[in-house]
Amino acid sequence: MNAVRHPEYIDQIKQGQCGGVYQIIDQLASISRIELSKRAHLATASITKIVLSVVG
């Protein structure tokens, strides 16, 4: 089993997660962080990081 992760692979996963979160926000407009984390199947801390990276 290879324990070393490639940064490019991790970046692709993060971009996919960010895109998924953005799509949910775009579809529902007003959604809580808790509901967003449930729909995206991500931890609320991950949602916070993603939203902060998008908002600025």
VOGU-3710 file (C-alpha; in Angstrom, 3 decimals, decimal comma):
1> mnavrhpeyi> 0,000/0,000/0,000  1,388/3,386/-1,007  1,076/5,883/1,857  2,504/8,797/-0,156  -0,132/11,078/-1,675  0,578/13,244/-4,674  -0,241/16,936/-4,171  -1,883/17,122/-7,614  -4,289/14,353/-6,650  -5,231/16,088/-3,414
11> dqikqgqcgg> -5,732/19,368/-5,265  -8,113/17,625/-7,679  -10,143/16,244/-4,785  -10,330/19,682/-3,153  -11,406/21,283/-6,427  -14,122/18,666/-6,850  -15,372/19,229/-3,319  -15,359/22,984/-3,819  -17,299/22,624/-7,066  -19,857/20,357/-5,408
21> vyqiidqlas> -20,358/22,772/-2,530  -20,691/25,692/-4,949  -23,341/23,808/-6,954  -25,388/23,117/-3,830  -25,185/26,778/-2,787  -26,121/27,867/-6,308  -29,148/25,553/-6,373  -30,475/26,358/-2,909  -29,285/29,975/-2,472  -29,888/30,118/1,278
31> isrielskra> -28,576/27,088/3,171  -27,030/26,614/6,587  -23,514/25,316/7,011  -24,861/22,226/8,795  -27,323/21,409/6,003  -24,637/22,081/3,403  -22,262/19,678/5,154  -24,938/16,974/5,188  -25,753/17,400/1,500  -22,079/17,535/0,470
41> hlatasitki> -21,104/14,668/2,810  -18,319/16,783/4,307  -17,482/17,935/7,824  -18,683/21,398/8,811  -15,047/22,464/9,240  -14,410/21,487/5,609  -17,431/23,516/4,509  -16,101/26,514/6,432  -12,693/26,245/4,752  -14,233/25,865/1,299
51> vlsvvg> -16,591/28,817/1,740  -13,837/31,033/3,132  -11,600/30,164/0,174  -14,379/31,122/-2,253  -15,551/34,267/-0,459  -12,128/35,510/0,193
//
